[in-house]
Amino acid sequence: MSLLSLILFLPAFVILGGLFLLFPRTPRSGVRAAFDLAALLLALAGSIVGMRWAYFNADHTVGAIWPQVLATLMAYAVFIAILLIALFARHRLWRTREGSA
């Protein structure tokens, strides 16, 4: 039951991950593809860890739905946070490489 939020948000994660992979279109290299794939896998893993932590640490006395709500919010927040960090890191890494080439 703790993985329900992952199932619900999987389409959103696929769309956001696809946009992360597609843009910007240049420069494309094997190193960048590996970086992007690693960032997406890290975001998914972090999302799962955050979701399970939130589900099992939620206050179950306030209602049966609250653990699911908190797990969903945490999964989405962690996924977005890791992708944003990767986006800024990718921008800095490839901007530096373009300037030195």
ChimeraX commands (.cxc) that place a marker at each C-alpha (Angstrom):
marker #1 position 0.00,0.00,0.00 radius 0.5
marker #1 position 2.95,2.33,0.54 radius 0.5
marker #1 position 3.79,2.22,-3.18 radius 0.5
marker #1 position 0.39,3.57,-4.23 radius 0.5
marker #1 position 1.72,7.09,-4.71 radius 0.5
marker #1 position 4.44,5.80,-7.05 radius 0.5
marker #1 position 1.82,4.09,-9.17 radius 0.5
marker #1 position -0.32,7.24,-9.23 radius 0.5
marker #1 position 2.55,9.57,-10.10 radius 0.5
marker #1 position 4.37,7.30,-12.56 radius 0.5
marker #1 position 2.78,9.01,-15.61 radius 0.5
marker #1 position 3.84,12.44,-14.32 radius 0.5
marker #1 position 7.35,11.13,-13.61 radius 0.5
marker #1 position 7.57,9.73,-17.15 radius 0.5
marker #1 position 6.53,13.06,-18.67 radius 0.5
marker #1 position 8.93,15.09,-16.51 radius 0.5
marker #1 position 11.74,12.60,-17.13 radius 0.5
marker #1 position 11.13,12.70,-20.87 radius 0.5
marker #1 position 11.29,16.48,-20.88 radius 0.5
marker #1 position 14.49,16.34,-18.84 radius 0.5
marker #1 position 16.04,13.99,-21.41 radius 0.5
marker #1 position 14.86,15.91,-24.47 radius 0.5
marker #1 position 15.75,19.48,-23.55 radius 0.5
marker #1 position 18.09,21.12,-24.29 radius 0.5
marker #1 position 18.72,19.27,-27.52 radius 0.5
marker #1 position 22.42,20.18,-27.74 radius 0.5
marker #1 position 25.10,19.23,-26.83 radius 0.5
marker #1 position 24.38,15.51,-27.05 radius 0.5
marker #1 position 27.10,13.08,-26.10 radius 0.5
marker #1 position 27.45,9.74,-24.43 radius 0.5
marker #1 position 28.60,11.40,-21.24 radius 0.5
marker #1 position 25.55,13.63,-21.11 radius 0.5
marker #1 position 23.23,10.70,-21.84 radius 0.5
marker #1 position 24.84,8.76,-18.97 radius 0.5
marker #1 position 24.52,11.79,-16.68 radius 0.5
marker #1 position 20.84,12.23,-17.59 radius 0.5
marker #1 position 20.05,8.56,-17.07 radius 0.5
marker #1 position 21.86,8.52,-13.73 radius 0.5
marker #1 position 19.97,11.64,-12.63 radius 0.5
marker #1 position 16.62,10.06,-13.56 radius 0.5
marker #1 position 17.43,6.83,-11.74 radius 0.5
marker #1 position 18.58,8.79,-8.70 radius 0.5
marker #1 position 15.38,10.86,-8.78 radius 0.5
marker #1 position 13.25,7.72,-8.97 radius 0.5
marker #1 position 15.16,6.00,-6.16 radius 0.5
marker #1 position 15.02,9.13,-4.00 radius 0.5
marker #1 position 11.32,9.41,-4.68 radius 0.5
marker #1 position 10.73,5.84,-3.54 radius 0.5
marker #1 position 12.80,6.30,-0.40 radius 0.5
marker #1 position 11.05,9.58,0.45 radius 0.5
marker #1 position 7.65,8.08,-0.24 radius 0.5
marker #1 position 8.23,5.08,2.00 radius 0.5
marker #1 position 9.71,7.24,4.76 radius 0.5
marker #1 position 6.72,9.58,4.67 radius 0.5
marker #1 position 4.22,6.72,4.61 radius 0.5
marker #1 position 5.71,4.94,7.60 radius 0.5
marker #1 position 6.33,8.13,9.61 radius 0.5
marker #1 position 2.95,9.78,8.99 radius 0.5
marker #1 position 0.57,10.28,11.90 radius 0.5
marker #1 position -1.92,7.46,11.46 radius 0.5
marker #1 position -4.23,8.83,14.15 radius 0.5
marker #1 position -5.53,11.72,12.02 radius 0.5
marker #1 position -7.09,9.54,9.35 radius 0.5
marker #1 position -6.47,6.61,7.06 radius 0.5
marker #1 position -5.80,8.76,3.99 radius 0.5
marker #1 position -3.13,10.99,5.56 radius 0.5
marker #1 position -0.21,8.54,5.14 radius 0.5
marker #1 position -1.01,8.27,1.40 radius 0.5
marker #1 position -1.29,12.04,1.02 radius 0.5
marker #1 position 2.01,12.67,2.77 radius 0.5
marker #1 position 3.74,9.88,0.82 radius 0.5
marker #1 position 2.49,11.32,-2.47 radius 0.5
marker #1 position 3.63,14.83,-1.61 radius 0.5
marker #1 position 7.04,13.61,-0.50 radius 0.5
marker #1 position 7.53,11.42,-3.59 radius 0.5
marker #1 position 6.72,14.29,-5.94 radius 0.5
marker #1 position 8.82,16.82,-4.00 radius 0.5
marker #1 position 11.90,14.60,-3.89 radius 0.5
marker #1 position 11.63,13.73,-7.59 radius 0.5
marker #1 position 11.35,17.39,-8.59 radius 0.5
marker #1 position 14.13,18.48,-6.21 radius 0.5
marker #1 position 16.61,15.93,-7.57 radius 0.5
marker #1 position 15.73,16.78,-11.18 radius 0.5
marker #1 position 16.19,20.50,-10.48 radius 0.5
marker #1 position 19.59,19.90,-8.89 radius 0.5
marker #1 position 20.57,17.73,-11.87 radius 0.5
marker #1 position 19.30,20.38,-14.29 radius 0.5
marker #1 position 21.47,23.09,-12.72 radius 0.5
marker #1 position 24.45,20.74,-12.50 radius 0.5
marker #1 position 24.04,19.74,-16.14 radius 0.5
marker #1 position 23.84,23.37,-17.18 radius 0.5
marker #1 position 27.01,24.25,-15.30 radius 0.5
marker #1 position 28.94,21.19,-16.50 radius 0.5
marker #1 position 28.10,21.53,-20.18 radius 0.5
marker #1 position 28.35,25.31,-20.26 radius 0.5
marker #1 position 31.88,24.98,-18.88 radius 0.5
marker #1 position 32.76,22.29,-21.42 radius 0.5
marker #1 position 31.40,24.34,-24.32 radius 0.5
marker #1 position 33.44,27.35,-23.24 radius 0.5
marker #1 position 36.67,25.33,-22.97 radius 0.5
marker #1 position 36.21,23.52,-26.31 radius 0.5
marker link #1:1,2 radius 0.2
marker link #1:2,3 radius 0.2
marker link #1:3,4 radius 0.2
marker link #1:4,5 radius 0.2
marker link #1:5,6 radius 0.2
marker link #1:6,7 radius 0.2
marker link #1:7,8 radius 0.2
marker link #1:8,9 radius 0.2
marker link #1:9,10 radius 0.2
marker link #1:10,11 radius 0.2
marker link #1:11,12 radius 0.2
marker link #1:12,13 radius 0.2
marker link #1:13,14 radius 0.2
marker link #1:14,15 radius 0.2
marker link #1:15,16 radius 0.2
marker link #1:16,17 radius 0.2
marker link #1:17,18 radius 0.2
marker link #1:18,19 radius 0.2
marker link #1:19,20 radius 0.2
marker link #1:20,21 radius 0.2
marker link #1:21,22 radius 0.2
marker link #1:22,23 radius 0.2
marker link #1:23,24 radius 0.2
marker link #1:24,25 radius 0.2
marker link #1:25,26 radius 0.2
marker link #1:26,27 radius 0.2
marker link #1:27,28 radius 0.2
marker link #1:28,29 radius 0.2
marker link #1:29,30 radius 0.2
marker link #1:30,31 radius 0.2
marker link #1:31,32 radius 0.2
marker link #1:32,33 radius 0.2
marker link #1:33,34 radius 0.2
marker link #1:34,35 radius 0.2
marker link #1:35,36 radius 0.2
marker link #1:36,37 radius 0.2
marker link #1:37,38 radius 0.2
marker link #1:38,39 radius 0.2
marker link #1:39,40 radius 0.2
marker link #1:40,41 radius 0.2
marker link #1:41,42 radius 0.2
marker link #1:42,43 radius 0.2
marker link #1:43,44 radius 0.2
marker link #1:44,45 radius 0.2
marker link #1:45,46 radius 0.2
marker link #1:46,47 radius 0.2
marker link #1:47,48 radius 0.2
marker link #1:48,49 radius 0.2
marker link #1:49,50 radius 0.2
marker link #1:50,51 radius 0.2
marker link #1:51,52 radius 0.2
marker link #1:52,53 radius 0.2
marker link #1:53,54 radius 0.2
marker link #1:54,55 radius 0.2
marker link #1:55,56 radius 0.2
marker link #1:56,57 radius 0.2
marker link #1:57,58 radius 0.2
marker link #1:58,59 radius 0.2
marker link #1:59,60 radius 0.2
marker link #1:60,61 radius 0.2
marker link #1:61,62 radius 0.2
marker link #1:62,63 radius 0.2
marker link #1:63,64 radius 0.2
marker link #1:64,65 radius 0.2
marker link #1:65,66 radius 0.2
marker link #1:66,67 radius 0.2
marker link #1:67,68 radius 0.2
marker link #1:68,69 radius 0.2
marker link #1:69,70 radius 0.2
marker link #1:70,71 radius 0.2
marker link #1:71,72 radius 0.2
marker link #1:72,73 radius 0.2
marker link #1:73,74 radius 0.2
marker link #1:74,75 radius 0.2
marker link #1:75,76 radius 0.2
marker link #1:76,77 radius 0.2
marker link #1:77,78 radius 0.2
marker link #1:78,79 radius 0.2
marker link #1:79,80 radius 0.2
marker link #1:80,81 radius 0.2
marker link #1:81,82 radius 0.2
marker link #1:82,83 radius 0.2
marker link #1:83,84 radius 0.2
marker link #1:84,85 radius 0.2
marker link #1:85,86 radius 0.2
marker link #1:86,87 radius 0.2
marker link #1:87,88 radius 0.2
marker link #1:88,89 radius 0.2
marker link #1:89,90 radius 0.2
marker link #1:90,91 radius 0.2
marker link #1:91,92 radius 0.2
marker link #1:92,93 radius 0.2
marker link #1:93,94 radius 0.2
marker link #1:94,95 radius 0.2
marker link #1:95,96 radius 0.2
marker link #1:96,97 radius 0.2
marker link #1:97,98 radius 0.2
marker link #1:98,99 radius 0.2
marker link #1:99,100 radius 0.2
marker link #1:100,101 radius 0.2
view
